[in-house]
Amino acid sequence: MSLSHYVRRTYEIWKYAGWSSVKQKILARVFQQGYWGSYTPEALLYSTWMDFSEEDVIASRRLHEIYAGPMDIRSITWFLPDFTHPYYGGVYTLLRFAEYFQRVKGIDNHFAILGNIKEDEISRKIGEAFPALAGQPVRKFTLQSHVDGFERTDAAIATLWGTAYFMLKFNETCRKFYFIQDYEPLFYPAGSVSAQVEASYQFGYYGIANTPTLKEIYEKEYGGKAEYFVPCVDTTVFHPPAQKPSESSRPVRIFVYGRPGHPRNGFELAAQALRLLKKKLGDQIEIVSAGDRWYPGHYSLDGVVENLGLLSIEETAELYRSCDIGFVMMFTRHPSYLPFELMASGCLVVTNYNPATTWFLKDQENCLLSSASATTLMHTLEKAVLDKENRERITRNALQEIQSSYSDWDQQIEKIYAYMVDPEASRQPG
């Protein structure tokens, strides 16, 4: 996830404001001259929009000294990115935590959304996804002046690197946390923006890390303090089918996570691997994609992949149950939720080798791993298709692992809550 679409929305606010500030003038130039999508204008905008001084960091860090020790957290301000659907990936996890805090701990959640959104619409979406959160206050912001007027709460949580910048100057709170769900510097080329992302890891927030790898990075590379949780799966939604049709009467069905606009998902390599696979196996396989709106013909995938676009969570789970193999690529330092959900649905996961995710993804044990080349990916997929016995063995192992170790969200959230109450307390690892 990047901030690009949030900035697009911000343009709608600022275009009527007379472009009075430097940042507004840069944003106007980006849009009016058609530069959007070019790195330099976007980086210029972020350099003015996301800014801080050493004094800002010192003032923010001081809060943790003033309010040290155990604390009864009764209210939280969540600094969230704008979102279209609350049911996917990181946003769903954030709302799941907020829902548990409200329902089990009686905590009031205040949602601050970065973007020019309709507050009542976002509130409705949150309430539909998690009824316990219905009626919790929602406010939007795109400028620091908007944040300055927010109500005081016991804790505040940043959830995307841009929101961390706005939270830095929000000192109407006692304790600040950074909910880190991926290594976001890798969302951008090495340069100004990735450096700004890295700078946010040094603001002194207590880290809430989605996976042990991200905790280790935050602590060892940036001197922070963090606790981690592991992703879990709602097995009432993602579960195997009662029975799949015999493969003797149908092609082996492969799901591919296709998102051309997200470099970390390796769409280009995946597309070429699938072209090679389809050429070799033909009607023995059927390939379907979901996760984004795109047209196979634009990528020379006509007759190779059927793209179903964006699906609801129920439709996604049903699709996974209809597939035998799930092909997912991820090149940042997080495995994404898809391998967990695919394993829970009875699919064999095929993915790229990534040293940051080997704590979970184990070749020939719960998945098949491949080097990052089209040919090696194609051969790995081919083995997954043709060696049914091995596929079923790995799929069984993976399903058992999910059910035993990655299906209890409450346990993971309780662990994080205990940490938030007293982040400096000594805890046993694990």
C-alpha positions as CSV (number, residue, x, y, z in Angstrom):
1,M,0.0,0.0,0.0
2,S,1.3,3.5,-0.9
3,L,0.0,6.9,-0.1
4,S,-0.6,7.8,-3.7
5,H,-4.4,7.6,-3.7
6,Y,-4.6,9.5,-0.5
7,V,-2.7,12.3,-2.1
8,R,-5.1,12.2,-5.1
9,R,-7.9,12.8,-2.7
10,T,-6.1,15.6,-0.9
11,Y,-5.9,17.3,-4.3
12,E,-9.7,17.6,-4.3
13,I,-9.5,19.6,-1.1
14,W,-6.6,21.9,-2.0
15,K,-7.5,22.7,-5.6
16,Y,-10.1,25.2,-4.4
17,A,-7.8,26.7,-1.7
18,G,-5.8,29.0,-4.0
19,W,-2.6,26.9,-3.8
20,S,-1.3,29.2,-1.1
21,S,1.4,27.0,0.2
22,V,4.4,25.4,-1.4
23,K,3.0,21.9,-1.0
24,Q,-0.3,22.9,-2.6
25,K,1.6,24.4,-5.6
26,I,3.6,21.2,-6.0
27,L,0.5,19.1,-5.9
28,A,-1.2,21.4,-8.4
29,R,1.8,20.9,-10.7
30,V,1.7,17.2,-10.3
31,F,-1.9,17.0,-11.5
32,Q,-2.2,19.9,-13.9
33,Q,0.8,18.9,-15.9
34,G,0.1,15.2,-15.9
35,Y,3.1,14.2,-13.9
36,W,1.3,11.8,-11.6
37,G,3.0,8.4,-11.5
38,S,6.4,10.0,-12.1
39,Y,8.6,9.5,-9.0
40,T,10.1,13.0,-8.8
41,P,6.9,15.1,-8.4
42,E,5.5,12.6,-5.9
43,A,8.7,12.7,-3.9
44,L,8.7,16.5,-4.0
45,L,5.2,16.5,-2.6
46,Y,6.0,14.1,0.2
47,S,9.1,16.2,1.1
48,T,6.8,19.1,2.0
49,W,3.7,17.2,3.2
50,M,5.5,14.8,5.5
51,D,8.0,16.8,7.5
52,F,9.3,17.1,11.0
53,S,12.0,18.7,13.2
54,E,14.2,17.2,15.9
55,E,12.2,19.3,18.4
56,D,9.0,17.5,17.2
57,V,10.7,14.1,17.9
58,I,11.9,15.2,21.3
59,A,8.5,16.5,22.4
60,S,6.8,13.3,21.3
61,R,9.4,11.0,23.0
62,R,9.0,13.0,26.2
63,L,5.4,11.7,26.6
64,H,6.7,8.2,27.2
65,E,8.9,9.5,30.1
66,I,6.1,11.5,31.6
67,Y,3.6,8.6,31.4
68,A,5.9,5.7,32.1
69,G,4.7,2.5,33.8
70,P,1.5,0.5,33.7
71,M,-1.5,2.4,32.3
72,D,-5.2,1.7,32.1
73,I,-5.9,2.5,28.5
74,R,-9.5,3.7,28.1
75,S,-9.3,5.4,24.7
76,I,-7.3,5.2,21.5
77,T,-6.9,7.4,18.5
78,W,-6.3,5.2,15.4
79,F,-4.5,7.1,12.6
80,L,-5.7,5.1,9.5
81,P,-5.2,5.3,5.8
82,D,-8.3,5.9,3.6
83,F,-9.8,2.6,2.4
84,T,-12.4,1.4,0.1
85,H,-13.1,-2.0,1.5
86,P,-12.6,-2.8,5.3
87,Y,-12.4,-6.6,4.7
88,Y,-8.9,-7.0,3.3
89,G,-5.4,-7.3,4.6
90,G,-4.0,-4.6,6.9
91,V,-7.1,-2.5,7.4
92,Y,-9.1,-5.6,8.4
93,T,-6.5,-6.5,11.0
94,L,-6.5,-3.0,12.4
95,L,-10.3,-2.9,12.8
96,R,-10.2,-6.4,14.3
97,F,-7.9,-5.2,17.0
98,A,-10.0,-2.1,17.6
99,E,-13.2,-4.3,17.8
100,Y,-11.6,-6.6,20.4
101,F,-10.4,-3.6,22.4
102,Q,-13.9,-2.1,22.4
103,R,-15.8,-5.4,23.0
104,V,-13.6,-7.1,25.5
105,K,-11.7,-4.2,27.2
106,G,-14.3,-1.4,26.9
107,I,-11.9,0.9,25.1
108,D,-13.3,3.8,23.1
109,N,-11.8,4.0,19.6
110,H,-11.5,7.3,17.7
111,F,-10.8,6.7,14.0
112,A,-8.8,9.5,12.2
113,I,-8.7,8.8,8.5
114,L,-6.0,10.3,6.2
115,G,-7.9,11.4,3.1
116,N,-10.8,13.5,1.8
117,I,-13.4,10.9,2.7
118,K,-17.0,11.0,3.7
119,E,-16.9,10.4,7.4
120,D,-20.4,8.9,7.6
121,E,-19.6,6.5,4.8
122,I,-16.4,5.2,6.4
123,S,-18.3,4.9,9.7
124,R,-20.9,2.8,8.0
125,K,-18.3,0.5,6.4
126,I,-16.6,0.0,9.8
127,G,-19.9,-0.7,11.5
128,E,-20.9,-3.2,8.8
129,A,-17.6,-5.1,9.1
130,F,-17.5,-5.0,12.9
131,P,-20.9,-4.1,14.5
132,A,-19.2,-3.5,17.9
133,L,-17.5,-0.5,16.3
134,A,-20.7,1.1,15.1
135,G,-21.0,4.7,16.3
136,Q,-17.3,5.0,17.2
137,P,-16.2,8.5,16.1
138,V,-14.6,9.0,12.7
139,R,-12.8,12.1,11.6
140,K,-10.8,12.9,8.4
141,F,-7.6,14.8,8.1
142,T,-5.1,15.8,5.4
143,L,-3.3,18.7,7.2
144,Q,-1.6,19.0,10.6
145,S,-4.1,21.7,11.5
146,H,-6.9,19.1,11.3
147,V,-5.0,16.8,13.7
148,D,-4.4,19.6,16.2
149,G,-8.1,19.8,16.9
150,F,-8.5,16.1,17.7
151,E,-9.8,15.0,21.2
152,R,-7.3,13.8,23.8
153,T,-7.0,10.0,24.2
154,D,-4.9,7.7,26.4
155,A,-3.1,6.2,23.4
156,A,-2.6,6.8,19.7
157,I,-1.6,4.3,17.0
158,A,-0.1,5.1,13.6
159,T,-0.8,2.5,10.9
160,L,1.0,3.6,7.7
161,W,4.1,5.6,7.4
162,G,2.3,8.8,6.4
163,T,0.0,8.6,9.4
164,A,3.2,8.3,11.6
165,Y,4.2,11.8,10.5
166,F,0.8,13.3,11.5
167,M,0.8,11.5,14.8
168,L,4.2,12.8,15.7
169,K,2.9,16.3,16.5
170,F,-0.3,14.9,18.1
171,N,0.7,15.2,21.8
172,E,-2.8,15.1,23.3
173,T,-2.1,11.5,24.4
174,C,0.0,9.6,26.8
175,R,1.5,6.8,24.7
176,K,2.2,6.4,21.0
177,F,2.4,3.1,19.0
178,Y,3.3,2.2,15.4
179,F,1.3,-0.7,14.0
180,I,3.8,-2.0,11.5
181,Q,2.4,-4.5,9.0
182,D,5.2,-4.6,6.4
183,Y,8.6,-3.1,5.7
184,E,7.3,0.0,3.9
185,P,10.6,1.5,2.6
186,L,10.5,-1.3,0.0
187,F,7.2,0.1,-1.3
188,Y,9.3,2.7,-3.1
189,P,12.6,3.0,-5.0
190,A,15.7,3.8,-2.9
191,G,15.5,7.5,-2.6
192,S,13.8,10.4,-0.9
193,V,10.5,8.7,-0.1
194,S,12.0,5.4,1.2
195,A,14.3,7.5,3.4
196,Q,11.2,9.4,4.8
197,V,9.6,6.0,5.5
198,E,12.7,4.9,7.4
199,A,12.8,8.1,9.3
200,S,9.4,7.4,10.7
201,Y,10.8,4.2,12.3
202,Q,13.0,6.5,14.5
203,F,10.3,8.6,16.0
204,G,10.4,6.6,19.2
205,Y,7.0,5.0,19.0
206,Y,6.4,1.6,20.6
207,G,6.1,-0.9,17.8
208,I,3.3,-3.4,17.3
209,A,4.8,-5.7,14.7
210,N,2.9,-8.0,12.4
211,T,5.3,-11.0,12.4
212,P,8.6,-11.6,14.4
213,T,10.6,-10.4,11.4
214,L,9.2,-6.9,11.6
215,K,9.8,-6.7,15.3
216,E,13.4,-7.7,14.8
217,I,13.9,-5.1,12.1
218,Y,12.3,-2.4,14.2
219,E,14.5,-3.2,17.2
220,K,17.8,-4.1,15.6
221,E,17.9,-1.7,12.6
222,Y,16.1,1.3,14.1
223,G,16.6,1.0,17.9
224,G,12.9,0.8,18.6
225,K,11.0,-1.4,21.1
226,A,8.3,-3.7,19.8
227,E,6.1,-6.7,20.4
228,Y,4.9,-8.9,17.6
229,F,1.9,-11.0,16.8
230,V,1.4,-13.6,14.1
231,P,-1.3,-13.3,11.5
232,C,-4.3,-15.6,12.1
233,V,-7.1,-16.9,9.9
234,D,-10.8,-16.8,10.6
235,T,-11.4,-20.5,9.9
236,T,-15.2,-20.0,9.9
237,V,-14.7,-18.1,6.7
238,F,-11.5,-19.8,5.2
239,H,-11.8,-23.5,5.4
240,P,-11.5,-26.5,3.0
241,P,-14.5,-27.6,0.9
242,A,-16.4,-30.6,2.1
243,Q,-15.3,-32.4,-1.1
244,K,-13.6,-31.3,-4.3
245,P,-14.6,-32.8,-7.6
246,S,-12.3,-35.5,-8.9
247,E,-9.4,-34.1,-11.0
248,S,-10.0,-36.8,-13.5
249,S,-13.1,-34.9,-14.7
250,R,-11.6,-31.3,-14.6
251,P,-8.4,-29.3,-15.0
252,V,-6.3,-28.5,-12.0
253,R,-7.3,-25.0,-10.9
254,I,-4.7,-22.5,-10.0
255,F,-5.4,-19.2,-8.3
256,V,-2.9,-16.3,-8.8
257,Y,-2.8,-13.1,-6.8
258,G,-2.6,-10.6,-9.7
259,R,-1.9,-7.0,-8.9
260,P,-0.1,-5.2,-11.7
261,G,0.2,-1.9,-9.9
262,H,1.9,-3.3,-6.8
263,P,5.6,-4.1,-7.5
264,R,6.0,-6.1,-4.3
265,N,3.7,-8.8,-5.7
266,G,5.9,-9.6,-8.6
267,F,3.2,-9.5,-11.3
268,E,5.6,-9.4,-14.2
269,L,7.4,-12.6,-13.2
270,A,4.2,-14.3,-12.3
271,A,2.7,-13.5,-15.7
272,Q,5.6,-14.9,-17.7
273,A,5.7,-18.0,-15.5
274,L,2.0,-18.5,-16.2
275,R,2.4,-18.0,-19.9
276,L,5.1,-20.7,-20.0
277,L,3.0,-23.0,-17.8
278,K,-0.1,-22.7,-19.9
279,K,1.9,-23.3,-23.1
280,K,3.3,-26.5,-21.6
281,L,0.2,-27.9,-19.8
282,G,-2.6,-26.4,-21.9
283,D,-6.1,-27.7,-20.9
284,Q,-4.7,-29.7,-18.0
285,I,-4.9,-26.4,-16.0
286,E,-7.3,-23.5,-15.5
287,I,-5.9,-20.2,-14.1
288,V,-8.0,-17.6,-12.3
289,S,-6.9,-14.4,-10.7
290,A,-8.4,-11.9,-8.2
291,G,-7.2,-9.0,-6.1
292,D,-7.3,-6.1,-8.5
293,R,-9.1,-4.9,-11.7
294,W,-7.1,-5.5,-14.8
295,Y,-7.5,-6.9,-18.3
296,P,-5.6,-10.0,-19.3
297,G,-5.3,-8.7,-22.9
298,H,-3.2,-5.8,-21.7
299,Y,-0.6,-8.2,-20.4
300,S,-0.6,-10.8,-23.2
301,L,-2.6,-13.2,-20.9
302,D,-5.7,-13.7,-23.0
303,G,-6.5,-17.4,-23.0
304,V,-4.1,-17.9,-20.1
305,V,-5.7,-16.2,-17.1
306,E,-9.3,-15.2,-16.2
307,N,-9.3,-12.2,-13.9
308,L,-12.2,-12.0,-11.5
309,G,-11.3,-8.6,-10.1
310,L,-12.1,-7.5,-6.6
311,L,-14.2,-9.9,-4.6
312,S,-15.9,-9.8,-1.2
313,I,-14.4,-11.8,1.6
314,E,-17.0,-14.5,1.2
315,E,-16.5,-14.7,-2.6
316,T,-12.7,-14.9,-2.0
317,A,-13.0,-17.8,0.4
318,E,-15.3,-19.6,-2.0
319,L,-12.8,-19.1,-4.8
320,Y,-10.0,-20.4,-2.7
321,R,-12.0,-23.5,-1.9
322,S,-12.5,-24.2,-5.6
323,C,-8.8,-24.1,-6.4
324,D,-6.1,-26.7,-5.9
325,I,-3.1,-24.4,-6.0
326,G,-2.6,-20.8,-4.8
327,F,0.3,-18.8,-6.5
328,V,1.3,-15.8,-4.5
329,M,4.4,-13.5,-4.9
330,M,5.7,-11.2,-2.2
331,F,9.0,-9.4,-2.2
332,T,8.9,-7.2,0.9
333,R,9.5,-8.6,4.4
334,H,6.0,-9.9,5.1
335,P,4.3,-13.0,3.8
336,S,1.0,-11.3,3.3
337,Y,-2.3,-12.9,4.5
338,L,-2.9,-14.9,1.4
339,P,-0.7,-17.9,2.1
340,F,-2.4,-18.3,5.5
341,E,-5.9,-18.1,3.9
342,L,-5.0,-20.4,1.0
343,M,-3.6,-23.0,3.4
344,A,-6.7,-22.8,5.5
345,S,-8.8,-23.3,2.4
346,G,-7.1,-26.5,1.3
347,C,-4.8,-25.0,-1.4
348,L,-1.2,-25.8,-2.0
349,V,0.7,-22.5,-1.8
350,V,3.4,-21.8,-4.3
351,T,5.5,-18.7,-3.7
352,N,8.9,-17.1,-4.1
353,Y,11.7,-17.7,-1.6
354,N,12.0,-14.8,0.7
355,P,14.5,-15.0,3.7
356,A,12.3,-12.7,5.7
357,T,9.4,-15.2,5.7
358,T,11.0,-18.5,6.3
359,W,9.8,-18.4,9.9
360,F,6.5,-19.4,8.4
361,L,6.9,-20.6,4.8
362,K,8.8,-23.9,4.7
363,D,9.5,-25.5,1.4
364,Q,8.1,-29.1,1.0
365,E,6.5,-28.8,4.4
366,N,3.7,-26.3,4.1
367,C,4.3,-24.9,0.7
368,L,6.5,-24.9,-2.4
369,L,9.2,-22.2,-2.7
370,S,10.9,-21.1,-5.9
371,S,13.7,-18.8,-7.0
372,A,12.6,-15.5,-8.6
373,S,12.8,-16.4,-12.3
374,A,10.0,-17.2,-14.7
375,T,11.3,-20.6,-15.6
376,T,11.9,-21.8,-12.1
377,L,8.5,-20.5,-11.0
378,M,7.0,-22.4,-14.0
379,H,8.8,-25.6,-13.1
380,T,7.7,-25.3,-9.5
381,L,4.1,-24.8,-10.5
382,E,4.3,-27.7,-13.0
383,K,5.5,-30.0,-10.2
384,A,2.6,-28.8,-8.0
385,V,0.1,-29.7,-10.8
386,L,1.6,-33.0,-11.8
387,D,2.6,-34.5,-8.5
388,K,-0.8,-34.9,-6.9
389,E,0.4,-37.1,-4.0
390,N,3.0,-34.5,-2.9
391,R,0.5,-31.7,-3.3
392,E,-2.0,-33.4,-1.1
393,R,0.6,-34.2,1.6
394,I,1.8,-30.6,1.8
395,T,-1.7,-29.3,1.8
396,R,-2.7,-31.5,4.7
397,N,0.4,-30.4,6.7
398,A,-0.3,-26.7,6.0
399,L,-4.0,-27.0,7.0
400,Q,-3.0,-28.7,10.3
401,E,-0.4,-26.0,11.0
402,I,-3.0,-23.2,10.4
403,Q,-5.5,-24.8,12.6
404,S,-3.1,-25.5,15.5
405,S,-1.0,-22.3,15.4
406,Y,-2.6,-19.5,13.3
407,S,-6.3,-19.5,14.0
408,D,-6.6,-17.8,17.4
409,W,-6.8,-14.0,17.0
410,D,-8.0,-13.4,20.6
411,Q,-4.7,-14.9,21.9
412,Q,-2.6,-12.7,19.7
413,I,-4.6,-9.5,20.5
414,E,-4.4,-10.2,24.3
415,K,-0.6,-10.5,23.9
416,I,-0.5,-7.0,22.3
417,Y,-2.9,-5.5,24.8
418,A,-0.7,-6.6,27.7
419,Y,2.3,-5.0,26.0
420,M,0.4,-1.8,25.3
421,V,-0.6,-1.5,29.0
422,D,3.1,-1.6,30.0
423,P,5.5,-1.6,27.0
424,E,8.7,-1.5,29.2
425,A,7.8,-4.5,31.3
426,S,10.1,-7.5,30.8
427,R,8.5,-10.4,28.9
428,Q,9.5,-13.8,27.9
429,P,10.2,-14.2,24.2
430,G,7.7,-15.9,22.0
